Amino acid sequence: MRSGAPVYDNGIRAGILHHTATSNDYAPEDAAGIVRSIYAYHSRTLGWSDIAYNALVDKYGQVFEGRFGGITRPVQGSHTGGFNKNTWAVAMIGNFDVMEPTPIQLRAVGRLFGWRLAMDRVDPNGSVALVSAGGPYTRFPQGATPTFPSIFAHRDTGDTDCPGNLGYAFLDRIRDFAARFDKPANAQDLADSMQGSAIHARWQSMGGMNSPLGAPTSPEASGAGSTRYVTFDKGAIYWSPECRAQPLTGAIYNAWAMLGFERGALGLPTSGEIQEPQWIVQNFQHGTLNLDREKGTVTRVIDGVPLELPPPPPDGPPVQLERFSPARNRV
């Protein structure tokens, strides 16, 4: 669908935030199709030769490359009338006049801006004077040199609501994430990135940082199918539309991990731990795990057939089915 070769500027001097003004109701696996539809609209209907934005970020924190030519190169887009030269645009997928961006979306957008602007030594909290190319899509006549923050919004240059009132309100947070893009996220950053999710609500109901799970050690991420999960100092919480958000800790979590996590024979947890006199029991889609309080052993039961499981190896259960290693005891 592209036509013509990419246009390269002599560097990137600022980042510009947009939204796509499309639906906010989509699943993680739908986002690529949304990007393809925007690409077709920009290329074929609007005649812009390619998708307008340099990158797009969905509400799950997934990042998509936009305009062709190399995401690390100063590719000129067609995203911001009068100010396409020497700028790099990120569009949040959704309509942020009607709802707020998700915490993980904001963090991904900020880190993406920080990573890209750092290549051209741009301070995310700085400012920049840009020369307007003029035209019908900006308030600034050709040759004007307004000064903007290093990360600003589409509405700052033209008569548009983009990136929506609720998106625009988070620009300072995006700049803060951008300034710290290469710093490891601390526990509070990770907790903030979960806000608004079912996993965050369940963790908070258990006591948050003071819960049996402790502090988060990963951002929310995708598992098999529609599964979402977050790892913590002492376990994890897994969520799916069918099973909701369920915590896993200790020997039961380790045993479930040895069996293949959500991809194993048991499937996802459908309850938290159930305390019984001799056993600690946890229910799963296709069976149960039962921890013997006296012996410390874990028994798997599927279709009424019990099987005592061997203990995990000294270095813990395998991690190849997840993106993040389970937390170890910290000294």
C-alpha positions in Angstrom: 0.0 0.0 0.0 3.0 2.3 0.4 4.0 4.6 -2.4 7.3 6.4 -2.8 10.5 6.2 -0.7 10.7 7.4 2.9 11.8 11.0 3.6 14.6 11.4 6.1 15.2 14.5 8.1 18.6 15.5 9.6 17.6 14.4 13.1 14.8 14.3 15.7 14.3 17.3 17.9 10.9 16.6 19.6 8.2 14.0 20.2 4.6 14.5 19.4 1.7 12.7 21.1 -1.4 11.6 19.2 -4.4 9.3 19.6 -6.0 7.4 16.9 -9.6 8.3 18.0 -10.6 4.7 17.4 -12.5 2.3 19.7 -11.1 1.6 23.2 -12.9 -1.8 23.3 -10.3 -4.3 21.9 -8.4 -7.3 23.0 -4.6 -7.6 22.8 -4.8 -9.8 19.7 -7.0 -7.2 17.9 -4.4 -4.4 18.0 -2.4 -5.5 15.0 -5.5 -5.5 12.9 -6.4 -1.9 14.1 -2.9 -0.8 13.0 -3.4 -2.4 9.6 -6.7 -0.6 9.2 -5.2 2.7 10.1 -2.4 2.0 7.6 -4.9 1.3 4.8 -6.9 4.5 5.7 -3.9 6.8 5.8 -2.3 5.2 2.6 -5.3 4.6 0.4 -8.1 6.9 1.6 -6.1 10.0 2.7 -3.3 9.5 0.1 -0.4 10.0 2.6 1.6 7.2 1.0 2.1 5.4 4.3 0.8 5.4 7.9 1.2 8.8 9.4 2.8 8.0 12.8 6.2 6.7 13.5 4.9 4.3 16.2 1.7 3.3 17.9 1.0 1.9 21.4 -2.1 0.0 22.4 -3.8 0.0 25.8 -1.9 -3.2 26.7 1.5 -1.6 26.2 2.2 -3.3 22.9 4.3 -1.1 20.6 3.9 -1.2 16.8 6.2 0.4 14.2 4.4 2.9 12.0 5.9 4.7 9.0 8.3 2.7 7.0 12.0 3.6 6.9 13.5 2.4 10.2 12.4 3.2 13.7 15.8 4.3 14.7 16.1 6.7 11.7 14.7 10.3 11.4 11.8 9.3 9.2 9.5 12.2 8.4 5.8 11.4 8.9 2.6 13.1 8.0 1.1 13.3 11.5 1.2 17.0 12.5 0.5 19.7 10.0 3.3 22.2 9.8 5.5 20.3 12.1 6.3 17.0 10.5 10.0 17.8 10.0 12.5 16.8 12.7 9.7 15.3 14.9 8.8 11.8 15.9 5.1 10.9 16.5 3.6 8.2 18.8 -0.1 7.5 18.6 -2.0 5.9 21.5 -4.5 3.5 20.1 -8.0 4.5 21.3 -10.1 7.6 21.9 -8.9 9.5 25.0 -11.7 12.1 24.9 -13.9 9.3 26.4 -11.6 7.4 28.8 -8.1 7.7 30.2 -5.1 5.8 28.7 -4.2 2.8 30.8 -1.2 3.0 33.1 0.8 0.5 31.1 0.0 2.4 27.9 1.3 5.6 29.4 4.5 3.9 30.7 5.1 2.3 27.3 4.6 5.6 25.4 6.9 7.4 27.8 9.7 4.8 27.6 9.3 4.7 23.8 9.7 8.5 23.6 12.6 8.4 26.0 14.4 5.7 24.1 14.0 7.4 20.7 14.7 11.0 21.8 17.9 9.8 23.6 19.3 8.8 20.2 19.4 12.5 19.3 20.3 13.7 22.8 16.9 15.3 23.4 16.0 16.1 27.0 12.3 14.9 27.5 11.8 17.6 30.1 13.4 20.3 27.9 12.0 22.6 25.2 12.6 23.2 21.5 11.9 25.9 18.9 10.6 24.5 15.7 10.1 26.2 12.3 6.5 25.9 11.0 6.0 24.8 7.4 2.6 26.5 7.5 -0.5 25.0 5.8 -4.1 24.5 6.6 -3.5 22.1 9.5 -1.7 24.4 11.9 -2.3 27.7 13.6 1.3 28.8 12.9 2.1 30.5 9.6 5.0 29.4 7.5 8.3 30.5 9.0 7.0 31.1 12.5 9.2 29.5 15.2 7.1 28.7 18.3 8.7 27.0 21.3 7.3 23.7 22.6 8.2 21.2 25.3 10.4 18.5 23.9 7.4 16.2 24.1 4.2 18.0 23.2 0.7 17.1 21.7 -0.9 17.5 18.3 -3.4 20.0 19.7 -0.5 22.3 20.6 0.0 23.1 16.9 -3.5 22.8 15.3 -7.2 23.0 15.8 -7.8 19.5 17.0 -8.6 17.7 20.3 -5.9 15.1 19.7 -4.7 13.3 21.8 -8.0 13.8 23.7 -8.5 15.8 26.9 -7.8 12.7 29.0 -4.7 11.9 27.1 -3.4 15.4 27.1 -3.7 15.5 30.9 -1.0 12.8 31.2 1.7 14.6 29.3 3.8 15.3 32.4 3.6 11.7 33.4 4.7 10.6 29.9 7.7 13.1 30.1 8.6 11.7 33.5 8.6 8.1 32.1 10.6 9.3 29.1 13.2 10.9 31.4 13.6 7.6 33.2 13.2 5.2 30.3 16.5 3.3 30.9 16.1 3.1 34.6 14.8 -0.2 36.1 11.3 0.1 37.3 10.9 0.1 41.0 8.1 -1.6 42.9 6.0 1.6 43.1 6.4 2.1 39.3 5.2 -1.4 38.7 2.3 -1.0 41.1 1.3 2.3 39.4 1.4 0.6 36.0 -1.2 -1.9 37.2 -3.8 0.6 38.3 -7.2 0.1 36.8 -6.7 -3.6 36.2 -8.4 -6.6 37.7 -5.0 -7.9 38.9 -4.3 -4.6 40.7 -7.8 -4.7 42.4 -7.2 -8.3 43.6 -3.7 -7.5 44.9 -5.0 -4.4 46.7 -7.8 -6.5 48.3 -5.2 -8.8 49.7 -3.2 -5.9 51.2 -1.1 -4.6 48.4 2.6 -4.2 49.3 1.8 -5.8 52.7 -0.1 -8.8 51.2 1.2 -12.4 51.2 2.4 -11.7 47.6 4.5 -8.7 48.5 5.7 -6.2 45.9 5.3 -6.6 42.1 8.4 -7.7 40.2 7.1 -7.4 36.7 4.6 -5.3 34.7 1.3 -6.9 33.6 2.0 -9.1 30.7 0.3 -11.6 28.3 0.2 -15.4 28.9 -1.5 -18.0 26.7 -4.6 -16.7 24.9 -6.3 -14.0 26.8 -4.4 -14.7 30.0 -2.7 -11.7 31.8 -0.3 -12.0 34.7 1.9 -10.1 37.1 4.7 -11.7 39.2 5.4 -10.6 42.8 8.1 -11.2 45.4 6.3 -14.2 46.7 4.1 -15.4 43.8 1.9 -14.2 41.0 -1.7 -13.3 40.0 -3.2 -14.7 36.9 -6.3 -13.3 35.2 -8.5 -14.5 32.3 -12.1 -13.5 31.4 -13.2 -17.0 32.5 -11.3 -17.4 35.7 -10.9 -13.8 36.9 -7.9 -12.8 38.9 -6.5 -15.5 41.2 -3.3 -15.4 43.3 -0.7 -18.2 43.5 2.0 -18.5 46.2 4.5 -20.9 47.7 4.6 -24.6 47.1 1.4 -24.7 45.1 2.7 -21.9 42.7 6.0 -23.8 42.3 4.2 -27.1 41.6 1.8 -25.4 39.1 4.9 -23.9 37.4 6.6 -27.3 37.1 3.4 -28.6 35.4 3.6 -25.9 32.7 1.8 -22.9 34.1 -1.5 -22.1 32.4 -0.5 -24.2 29.4 -0.3 -27.4 31.6 -2.9 -30.0 32.2 -4.5 -28.1 35.1 -5.1 -24.8 33.2 -5.6 -21.6 35.1 -6.5 -21.2 38.8 -10.2 -20.7 39.5 -9.8 -19.9 43.2 -7.2 -18.7 45.7 -5.9 -21.1 48.4 -8.6 -22.8 50.5 -7.4 -23.6 54.0 -8.4 -27.1 55.3 -7.2 -28.9 58.5 -4.7 -31.2 56.8 -4.5 -29.6 53.3 -4.2 -26.3 51.6 -6.2 -26.7 48.4 -6.3 -24.6 45.2 -8.8 -25.2 42.4 -7.9 -25.0 38.7 -9.9 -25.4 35.5 -9.1 -29.1 35.2 -8.3 -30.3 38.7 -6.8 -29.3 42.1 -3.4 -29.0 43.8 -3.3 -30.0 47.4 -0.5 -29.1 49.8 -0.1 -31.5 52.7 0.5 -29.3 55.8 2.6 -32.0 57.6 4.6 -33.5 54.8 5.0 -30.4 52.7 4.2 -32.4 49.5 1.9 -31.3 46.7 -0.6 -33.7 45.2 -2.3 -33.1 41.8 -5.8 -34.4 41.3 -7.4 -34.6 37.9 -10.6 -36.6 37.3 -10.4 -37.9 40.8 -6.9 -39.5 40.3 -4.3 -38.3 42.8 -0.6 -37.9 41.9 2.0 -36.8 44.4 4.4 -34.5 42.6 8.2 -34.4 43.0 9.6 -31.2 44.6 11.0 -28.5 42.2 14.7 -28.5 41.6 16.9 -26.4 43.9 17.1 -23.6 41.4 13.3 -23.4 41.2 10.7 -24.3 38.5 11.3 -23.6 34.8 10.6 -20.2 33.4 10.5 -20.8 29.6 6.8 -20.4 29.4 6.8 -16.9 31.0 8.6 -13.7 30.2 9.7 -13.1 33.8 11.5 -15.3 36.2 9.7 -16.0 39.4 11.0 -13.9 42.3 13.7 -15.5 44.5 14.2 -14.7 48.1 16.1 -11.5 48.4 18.9 -10.9 50.9 
